[in-house]
């Protein structure tokens, strides 16, 4: 990655931090739906097919809508989809609601699997939510600084100082990214939800952007 490209990526990461922090400090919404925000740089380096990226956005939006219809404002759920594997984070009032949210999302078209990390507890304070947004930005910035990683192939979600990592990556990339995230100050735990590919599969993806790839999900 050239200096100019790294500078641009770092600028994007910091802008994302400002946007995320602004959202965290705004009025609390009972339901938060995480949707992928695309840019020319991000789309160009994303290892998912363009169709998969659009499908993931649709999954996030549909899941959020159906959760609202089913449970109203009594839950705070963030939905993050990567290659049709869905991560659920946030808070619910009881175990029944936690399972209900999972079943609702499993019913959304094209969802392959759900990693349910919802907690039965009160919603976090604005201080905690803003801290999580900053921690996400710090991890992303650390990925940008790592010359042996392509930062844009990772999705980073933070909830109560626990960092969740998603992406279509090799074992080396998964281990390297996990080590970087764990070494970031204030990170309590790192949860890996990677879809692993071989070096040969990565070479094929880089040679033919948009080609589909299958991998082995690694929930932890």
C-alpha positions as CSV (number, residue, x, y, z in Angstrom):
1,X,0.0,0.0,0.0
2,X,1.4,3.4,-1.0
3,X,1.8,6.2,1.5
4,X,-1.0,8.1,-0.3
5,X,-3.4,5.1,-0.1
6,X,-2.6,4.5,3.5
7,X,-3.1,8.2,4.3
8,X,-6.5,8.1,2.5
9,X,-7.5,4.9,4.4
10,X,-6.5,6.4,7.7
11,X,-8.5,9.5,6.9
12,X,-11.5,7.4,6.1
13,X,-11.1,5.5,9.4
14,X,-11.0,8.7,11.4
15,X,-14.0,10.1,9.5
16,X,-15.8,6.9,10.4
17,X,-14.8,7.4,14.0
18,X,-16.3,10.9,14.0
19,X,-19.5,9.7,12.4
20,X,-19.8,6.7,14.8
21,X,-19.1,8.8,17.8
22,X,-21.7,11.4,16.7
23,X,-24.2,8.7,16.3
24,X,-23.5,7.3,19.8
25,X,-23.9,10.7,21.4
26,X,-27.2,11.4,19.7
27,X,-30.6,10.4,21.1
28,X,-30.7,6.7,22.0
29,X,-32.7,4.6,19.5
30,X,-34.1,1.4,21.0
31,X,-32.9,-0.6,17.9
32,X,-29.7,0.0,16.1
33,X,-29.2,-1.7,12.8
34,X,-25.6,-1.9,11.5
35,X,-25.4,-1.4,7.7
36,X,-22.3,-1.5,5.5
37,X,-21.3,2.0,4.3
38,X,-19.6,1.8,1.0
39,X,-17.0,3.9,-0.7
40,X,-15.1,3.4,-3.9
41,X,-12.1,2.3,-2.0
42,X,-14.0,-0.1,0.2
43,X,-15.9,-1.7,-2.6
44,X,-12.8,-2.2,-4.7
45,X,-10.9,-4.0,-2.0
46,X,-13.9,-6.0,-0.5
47,X,-13.4,-9.7,-1.2
48,X,-17.1,-10.4,-1.3
49,X,-18.7,-10.3,-4.7
50,X,-20.6,-7.1,-5.4
51,X,-23.8,-9.1,-5.3
52,X,-22.9,-10.4,-1.8
53,X,-22.2,-6.9,-0.6
54,X,-25.7,-5.7,-1.7
55,X,-27.2,-8.9,-0.2
56,X,-25.6,-8.2,3.1
57,X,-27.0,-4.7,3.2
58,X,-30.4,-6.0,2.4
59,X,-30.1,-8.6,5.2
60,X,-29.2,-5.9,7.7
61,X,-32.1,-3.7,6.7
62,X,-34.7,-6.5,6.5
63,X,-33.6,-7.9,9.8
64,X,-33.9,-4.6,11.5
65,X,-37.3,-4.0,10.1
66,X,-38.6,-7.4,11.2
67,X,-37.1,-7.2,14.7
68,X,-38.9,-3.8,15.1
69,X,-42.2,-5.4,13.9
70,X,-41.8,-8.4,16.2
71,X,-40.4,-6.8,19.4
72,X,-40.9,-3.1,19.1
73,X,-38.7,-0.8,21.2
74,X,-38.0,-3.2,24.1
75,X,-34.7,-4.4,22.6
76,X,-31.5,-2.8,21.3
77,X,-30.1,-4.9,18.6
78,X,-27.3,-4.3,16.1
79,X,-27.3,-6.5,13.0
80,X,-24.1,-7.0,11.1
81,X,-24.0,-9.3,8.0
82,X,-20.9,-10.5,6.2
83,X,-21.3,-13.1,3.4
84,X,-24.8,-13.8,4.8
85,X,-23.4,-14.8,8.2
86,X,-25.1,-12.5,10.7
87,X,-23.7,-11.2,14.0
88,X,-26.3,-10.0,16.6
89,X,-25.0,-7.7,19.3
90,X,-26.8,-5.5,21.8
91,X,-29.2,-6.0,24.7
92,X,-32.6,-7.6,25.3
93,X,-34.8,-7.9,28.4
94,X,-34.9,-11.6,28.8
95,X,-33.8,-14.9,27.3
96,X,-37.0,-15.4,25.4
97,X,-36.5,-12.1,23.5
98,X,-32.9,-13.2,22.8
99,X,-34.1,-16.4,21.1
100,X,-37.0,-14.6,19.4
101,X,-34.6,-12.1,17.8
102,X,-32.5,-15.0,16.5
103,X,-35.4,-16.8,15.0
104,X,-36.6,-13.6,13.3
105,X,-33.3,-13.1,11.7
106,X,-32.9,-16.7,10.6
107,X,-36.2,-16.2,8.8
108,X,-34.7,-13.4,6.6
109,X,-34.0,-14.4,3.0
110,X,-30.5,-15.6,2.2
111,X,-29.2,-15.7,5.9
112,X,-26.9,-18.7,6.2
113,X,-26.2,-18.6,10.0
114,X,-26.5,-16.4,13.0
115,X,-24.0,-15.7,15.8
116,X,-26.1,-14.5,18.7
117,X,-24.0,-12.3,21.1
118,X,-27.0,-10.5,22.6
119,X,-26.9,-10.0,26.3
120,X,-29.8,-10.0,28.8
121,X,-29.1,-6.7,30.5
122,X,-29.9,-3.0,30.4
123,X,-28.8,-0.8,27.5
124,X,-25.3,0.6,27.9
125,X,-24.8,4.3,28.8
126,X,-23.9,6.9,26.2
127,X,-20.4,6.9,27.7
128,X,-20.1,3.2,27.0
129,X,-21.5,3.5,23.5
130,X,-19.2,6.3,22.6
131,X,-16.3,4.4,24.1
132,X,-17.2,1.4,21.9
133,X,-17.3,3.6,18.8
134,X,-13.9,5.0,19.6
135,X,-12.5,1.5,20.2
136,X,-13.8,0.4,16.8
137,X,-12.1,3.3,15.2
138,X,-8.8,2.6,17.0
139,X,-8.8,-1.0,15.9
140,X,-9.5,0.0,12.3
141,X,-6.7,2.6,12.4
142,X,-4.3,-0.1,13.7
143,X,-5.2,-2.3,10.8
144,X,-4.5,0.6,8.4
145,X,-1.1,1.0,10.0
146,X,-0.2,-2.7,9.6
147,X,1.6,-2.9,6.3
148,X,0.9,-6.7,6.0
149,X,-2.9,-6.4,6.2
150,X,-5.6,-5.1,3.9
151,X,-7.6,-3.2,6.4
152,X,-10.7,-2.9,4.3
153,X,-11.3,-6.7,4.2
154,X,-12.3,-6.7,7.9
155,X,-15.5,-5.7,9.6
156,X,-15.1,-4.5,13.2
157,X,-17.9,-4.3,15.7
158,X,-17.5,-3.3,19.4
159,X,-19.9,-4.0,22.2
160,X,-19.1,-3.3,25.8
161,X,-15.3,-3.3,25.0
162,X,-15.6,-6.7,23.3
163,X,-14.4,-6.5,19.7
164,X,-15.9,-8.7,17.0
165,X,-14.0,-9.4,13.8
166,X,-15.6,-10.5,10.6
167,X,-14.1,-11.0,7.2
168,X,-13.1,-13.4,4.3
169,X,-9.5,-13.9,5.3
170,X,-6.6,-16.4,5.4
171,X,-5.5,-18.0,8.6
172,X,-2.4,-15.7,8.8
173,X,-4.6,-12.6,8.3
174,X,-7.0,-13.9,11.0
175,X,-4.3,-14.4,13.5
176,X,-2.5,-11.1,12.7
177,X,-5.7,-9.1,12.9
178,X,-6.7,-10.8,16.2
179,X,-3.3,-10.0,17.7
180,X,-3.6,-6.4,16.7
181,X,-7.1,-6.1,18.1
182,X,-6.1,-7.7,21.4
183,X,-3.1,-5.4,21.8
184,X,-5.3,-2.3,21.4
185,X,-5.8,-0.5,24.7
186,X,-9.2,-1.1,26.5
187,X,-10.1,-4.2,24.5
188,X,-11.6,-6.7,26.9
189,X,-12.0,-9.6,24.5
190,X,-11.7,-10.4,20.8
191,X,-14.3,-12.7,19.2
192,X,-13.4,-14.1,15.8
193,X,-16.2,-14.7,13.3
194,X,-14.0,-15.2,10.2
195,X,-14.7,-17.1,7.1
196,X,-11.3,-18.7,6.3
197,X,-9.9,-19.1,2.8
198,X,-6.7,-20.7,1.7
199,X,-3.8,-18.7,0.2
200,X,-4.6,-20.3,-3.2
201,X,-8.2,-19.0,-2.9
202,X,-7.0,-15.6,-1.9
203,X,-4.7,-15.5,-5.0
204,X,-7.7,-16.4,-7.2
205,X,-9.8,-13.7,-5.6
206,X,-7.0,-11.1,-6.2
207,X,-6.6,-12.2,-9.8
208,X,-10.3,-12.2,-10.6
209,X,-12.2,-9.6,-8.5
210,X,-15.8,-10.5,-7.9
211,X,-15.2,-14.3,-8.1
212,X,-17.1,-16.2,-5.5
213,X,-15.4,-18.1,-2.7
214,X,-16.5,-20.6,-0.1
215,X,-14.7,-20.9,3.2
216,X,-15.0,-22.4,6.7
217,X,-16.7,-20.2,9.3
218,X,-14.8,-19.8,12.5
219,X,-17.2,-18.6,15.1
220,X,-14.5,-18.1,17.8
